[in-house]
């Protein structure tokens, strides 16, 4: 992904962390390219930061940059304001 990383809203981390803690299978809709989306149904393993970007690790080991997430179990991640420090 070539876009500059845009941190997600701080309140949305709770949904990600809860899914990891509960070992829940969740439904994600992510942006994979301009105008293209992909649906993923998976469990989450971990969250990590690398070079100022935040990532989600899926049960199969693949990673998703958090600003690619459009929806998580129907929750609109793009309708939320971003974190600002």
Backbone as a printed PyTorch tensor [residue, N CA C, xyz], in Angstrom:
tensor([[[  0.8530,  -1.1780,   0.0000],
         [  0.0000,   0.0000,   0.0000],
         [  0.8900,   1.2290,   0.0000]],

        [[  0.6420,   2.1470,  -0.9310],
         [  1.5060,   3.3020,  -1.0930],
         [  0.9980,   4.5440,  -0.3800]],

        [[ -0.2290,   4.5440,   0.0820],
         [ -0.7880,   5.7130,   0.7470],
         [ -0.1280,   5.9350,   2.1010]],

        [[ -0.0820,   7.1880,   2.5220],
         [  0.4210,   7.5180,   3.8570],
         [ -0.5440,   6.9430,   4.8770]],

        [[  0.0100,   6.3230,   5.9130],
         [ -0.8230,   5.6850,   6.9320],
         [ -1.6560,   6.7220,   7.6780]],

        [[ -2.9430,   6.4340,   7.8280],
         [ -3.8690,   7.2810,   8.5800],
         [ -4.3530,   6.4830,   9.7810]],

        [[ -3.9360,   6.8420,  11.0080],
         [ -4.3560,   6.0730,  12.1940],
         [ -5.8780,   5.9870,  12.3000]],

        [[ -6.3570,   4.8470,  12.8060],
         [ -7.7970,   4.6780,  13.0120],
         [ -8.2120,   5.3860,  14.2980]],

        [[ -9.5030,   5.5640,  14.4630],
         [-10.0370,   6.1670,  15.6770],
         [ -9.6640,   5.3090,  16.8800]],

        [[ -9.2290,   5.9530,  17.9420],
         [ -8.7840,   5.2410,  19.1510],
         [ -9.8570,   4.3000,  19.6980]],

        [[-11.1090,   4.6790,  19.6040],
         [-12.1850,   3.8540,  20.1670],
         [-12.3710,   2.5400,  19.4040]],

        [[-11.8900,   2.4600,  18.1790],
         [-12.0580,   1.2480,  17.3800],
         [-11.1060,   0.1300,  17.7890]],

        [[-10.0410,   0.4670,  18.4940],
         [ -9.1080,  -0.5640,  18.9720],
         [ -9.8150,  -1.5520,  19.8930]],

        [[-10.7990,  -1.0730,  20.6420],
         [-11.5340,  -1.9540,  21.5580],
         [-12.1630,  -3.1290,  20.8150]],

        [[-12.7180,  -2.8750,  19.6330],
         [-13.3390,  -3.9420,  18.8390],
         [-12.2930,  -4.9630,  18.3890]],

        [[-11.1510,  -4.4760,  17.9570],
         [-10.0830,  -5.3690,  17.5000],
         [ -9.5340,  -6.2000,  18.6550]],

        [[ -9.2560,  -5.5370,  19.7690],
         [ -8.7020,  -6.2320,  20.9320],
         [ -9.6980,  -7.2280,  21.5200]],

        [[-10.9880,  -6.8820,  21.5160],
         [-12.0120,  -7.8040,  22.0320],
         [-12.0800,  -9.0640,  21.1710]],

        [[-12.0010,  -8.9020,  19.8600],
         [-12.0370, -10.0630,  18.9630],
         [-10.8320, -10.9710,  19.1930]],

        [[ -9.6710, -10.3770,  19.4690],
         [ -8.4730, -11.1770,  19.7610],
         [ -8.6520, -11.9150,  21.0800]],

        [[ -9.0670, -11.1970,  22.1160],
         [ -9.2230, -11.7760,  23.4500],
         [-10.2520, -12.8970,  23.4610]],

        [[-11.3710, -12.6930,  22.7600],
         [-12.4540, -13.6840,  22.7440],
         [-12.2470, -14.7780,  21.6980]],

        [[-11.1920, -14.6450,  20.8920],
         [-10.9120, -15.6040,  19.8220],
         [-12.1240, -15.7560,  18.8910]],

        [[-12.7540, -14.6290,  18.5840],
         [-13.9590, -14.5980,  17.7510],
         [-13.6240, -14.6490,  16.2620]],

        [[-14.4760, -15.2900,  15.5130],
         [-14.4200, -15.1930,  14.0610],
         [-15.2140, -13.9500,  13.6830]],

        [[-14.5940, -13.0700,  12.9040],
         [-15.2360, -11.8090,  12.5420],
         [-15.2530, -11.6280,  11.0270]],

        [[-16.1020, -10.7170,  10.5990],
         [-16.2250, -10.3920,   9.1830],
         [-15.6190,  -9.0100,   8.9590]],

        [[-14.6610,  -8.9510,   8.0600],
         [-14.0100,  -7.6930,   7.7000],
         [-14.3110,  -7.3510,   6.2500]],

        [[-14.4350,  -6.0700,   5.9750],
         [-14.4280,  -5.5800,   4.6080],
         [-13.2590,  -4.6150,   4.5460]],

        [[-12.3130,  -4.8920,   3.6540],
         [-11.1220,  -4.0530,   3.5720],
         [-10.9720,  -3.4690,   2.1780]],

        [[-10.2500,  -2.3730,   2.1080],
         [ -9.8900,  -1.7550,   0.8410],
         [ -8.5650,  -2.3680,   0.3960]],

        [[ -8.5380,  -2.9570,  -0.8060],
         [ -7.3100,  -3.5920,  -1.2810],
         [ -6.6200,  -2.7990,  -2.3870]],

        [[ -7.3630,  -2.0160,  -3.1200],
         [ -6.8320,  -1.1350,  -4.1570],
         [ -7.8490,  -0.0250,  -4.3380]],

        [[ -7.4870,   0.9610,  -5.1270],
         [ -8.4470,   2.0220,  -5.4210],
         [ -9.7320,   1.4040,  -5.9600]],

        [[-10.8410,   1.7110,  -5.3310],
         [-12.1640,   1.2630,  -5.7770],
         [-12.4000,  -0.2410,  -5.6560]],

        [[-11.5070,  -0.9930,  -4.9900],
         [-11.7100,  -2.4380,  -4.8350],
         [-11.7410,  -2.7970,  -3.3600]],

        [[-12.6360,  -3.7170,  -3.0380],
         [-12.8010,  -4.1570,  -1.6510],
         [-12.7240,  -5.6780,  -1.5970]],

        [[-12.4000,  -6.1930,  -0.4110],
         [-12.3280,  -7.6400,  -0.2070],
         [-12.9730,  -7.9760,   1.1270]],

        [[-13.7940,  -9.0160,   1.1300],
         [-14.3940,  -9.5010,   2.3690],
         [-13.5290, -10.6270,   2.9290]],

        [[-13.2860, -10.5780,   4.2300],
         [-12.4880, -11.5980,   4.9110],
         [-13.2550, -12.0500,   6.1430]],

        [[-13.3360, -13.3550,   6.3410],
         [-13.9100, -13.9130,   7.5640],
         [-12.7890, -14.6920,   8.2360]],

        [[-12.4070, -14.2520,   9.4380],
         [-11.2270, -14.8180,  10.0850],
         [-11.2340, -14.5070,  11.5740]],

        [[-10.3410, -15.1670,  12.2860],
         [-10.0220, -14.8010,  13.6630],
         [ -8.7740, -13.9390,  13.6190]],

        [[ -8.6040, -13.1100,  14.6490],
         [ -7.4330, -12.2510,  14.7480],
         [ -6.4520, -12.8500,  15.7380]],

        [[ -5.1690, -12.6840,  15.4520],
         [ -4.1360, -13.1970,  16.3490],
         [ -3.4520, -12.0940,  17.1530]],

        [[ -3.2050, -10.9310,  16.5260],
         [ -2.3990,  -9.9140,  17.2020],
         [ -2.5170,  -8.5790,  16.4790]],

        [[ -2.0560,  -7.5390,  17.1630],
         [ -1.8870,  -6.2050,  16.5970],
         [ -0.4230,  -5.8260,  16.7900]],

        [[  0.1540,  -5.1180,  15.8090],
         [  1.5260,  -4.6420,  15.9930],
         [  1.7500,  -3.3740,  15.1840]],

        [[  2.8180,  -2.6660,  15.5390],
         [  3.2010,  -1.4370,  14.8550],
         [  4.5740,  -1.6320,  14.2280]],

        [[  4.7200,  -1.1470,  12.9990],
         [  6.0060,  -1.2190,  12.3060],
         [  6.1710,   0.0420,  11.4710]],

        [[  7.2590,   0.7460,  11.6980],
         [  7.5680,   1.9790,  10.9630],
         [  6.4120,   2.9700,  11.0100]],

        [[  5.7780,   3.0920,  12.1710],
         [  4.7020,   4.0560,  12.3570],
         [  3.3520,   3.6390,  11.7980]],

        [[  3.2580,   2.4300,  11.2560],
         [  1.9940,   1.9190,  10.7360],
         [  1.5180,   0.7760,  11.6180]],

        [[  0.1900,   0.6510,  11.7640],
         [ -0.3850,  -0.3730,  12.6390],
         [ -1.0090,  -1.4800,  11.7980]],

        [[ -0.8290,  -2.7160,  12.2760],
         [ -1.2670,  -3.8830,  11.5220],
         [ -2.0320,  -4.8590,  12.4000]],

        [[ -2.8970,  -5.6150,  11.7430],
         [ -3.6600,  -6.6940,  12.3510],
         [ -3.1540,  -8.0010,  11.7510]],

        [[ -2.9170,  -9.0010,  12.6040],
         [ -2.4810, -10.3180,  12.1340],
         [ -3.6820, -11.2580,  12.1750]],

        [[ -3.9780, -11.8800,  11.0420],
         [ -5.0780, -12.8350,  10.9510],
         [ -4.5960, -14.2240,  11.3430]],

        [[ -5.5430, -15.1360,  11.5630],
         [ -5.1890, -16.4870,  12.0070],
         [ -4.3140, -17.2380,  11.0050]],

        [[ -4.3680, -16.8770,   9.7290],
         [ -3.5290, -17.5420,   8.7230],
         [ -2.1460, -16.9020,   8.6020]],

        [[ -1.8840, -15.8720,   9.4290],
         [ -0.5820, -15.2130,   9.4340],
         [ -0.4880, -13.9870,   8.5500]],

        [[ -1.4820, -13.7500,   7.7070],
         [ -1.4370, -12.5610,   6.8550],
         [ -1.7100, -11.3150,   7.6920]],

        [[ -1.2660, -10.1770,   7.1840],
         [ -1.4280,  -8.9210,   7.9150],
         [ -2.2560,  -7.9320,   7.1060]],

        [[ -2.9620,  -7.0780,   7.8260],
         [ -3.7740,  -6.0220,   7.2250],
         [ -3.4190,  -4.7180,   7.9260]],

        [[ -3.0960,  -3.7040,   7.1540],
         [ -2.8530,  -2.3890,   7.7370],
         [ -4.1930,  -1.8460,   8.2210]],

        [[ -4.2270,  -1.3260,   9.4390],
         [ -5.5040,  -0.9620,  10.0610],
         [ -6.3010,   0.0630,   9.2670]],

        [[ -5.6440,   0.9570,   8.5470],
         [ -6.4090,   1.9520,   7.7870],
         [ -7.0280,   1.3840,   6.5090]],

        [[ -6.8170,   0.0920,   6.2420],
         [ -7.4940,  -0.5830,   5.1250],
         [ -8.8780,  -1.0810,   5.5340]],

        [[ -9.1410,  -1.1730,   6.8400],
         [-10.4080,  -1.7270,   7.3120],
         [-11.5370,  -0.7310,   7.0560]],

        [[-12.5510,  -1.1830,   6.3330],
         [-13.7400,  -0.3730,   6.0730],
         [-14.8410,  -0.7130,   7.0770]],

        [[-15.0970,  -2.0050,   7.2670],
         [-16.1270,  -2.4780,   8.1970],
         [-15.6030,  -3.6760,   8.9790]],

        [[-15.9980,  -3.7730,  10.2320],
         [-15.7160,  -4.9270,  11.0860],
         [-17.0360,  -5.3370,  11.7110]],

        [[-17.5530,  -6.5040,  11.3330],
         [-18.8580,  -6.9710,  11.8270],
         [-19.9300,  -5.8850,  11.7130]],

        [[-19.9270,  -5.1810,  10.5880],
         [-20.9320,  -4.1580,  10.3320],
         [-20.6240,  -2.7880,  10.8970]],

        [[-19.5570,  -2.6480,  11.6600],
         [-19.1740,  -1.3500,  12.2330],
         [-18.3390,  -0.6070,  11.1990]],

        [[-18.7830,   0.5860,  10.8400],
         [-18.1140,   1.3840,   9.8240],
         [-16.8800,   2.0610,  10.4140]],

        [[-15.7030,   1.5910,  10.0350],
         [-14.4570,   2.1620,  10.5380],
         [-14.1430,   3.5040,   9.8860]],

        [[-14.6740,   3.7780,   8.7260],
         [-14.3770,   5.0310,   8.0320],
         [-15.3050,   6.1730,   8.4500]],

        [[-16.3880,   5.8650,   9.1280],
         [-17.3100,   6.9090,   9.5800],
         [-16.8180,   7.5620,  10.8660]],

        [[-15.8020,   6.9650,  11.4780],
         [-15.2610,   7.4720,  12.7360],
         [-14.1590,   8.4860,  12.4470]],

        [[-13.9900,   9.4460,  13.3500],
         [-12.8780,  10.3890,  13.2310],
         [-11.5880,   9.6900,  13.6090]],

        [[-10.4910,  10.1670,  13.0630],
         [ -9.1930,   9.5760,  13.3540],
         [ -8.6570,  10.0710,  14.6860]],

        [[ -7.7480,   9.2840,  15.2510],
         [ -7.0590,   9.7000,  16.4760],
         [ -6.1830,  10.9000,  16.1600]],

        [[ -6.1130,  11.8020,  17.0720],
         [ -5.1660,  12.9140,  16.9260],
         [ -4.5130,  13.1430,  18.2710]],

        [[ -3.2320,  13.3100,  18.2330],
         [ -2.4720,  13.5030,  19.4710],
         [ -1.8640,  14.8720,  19.5020]]])
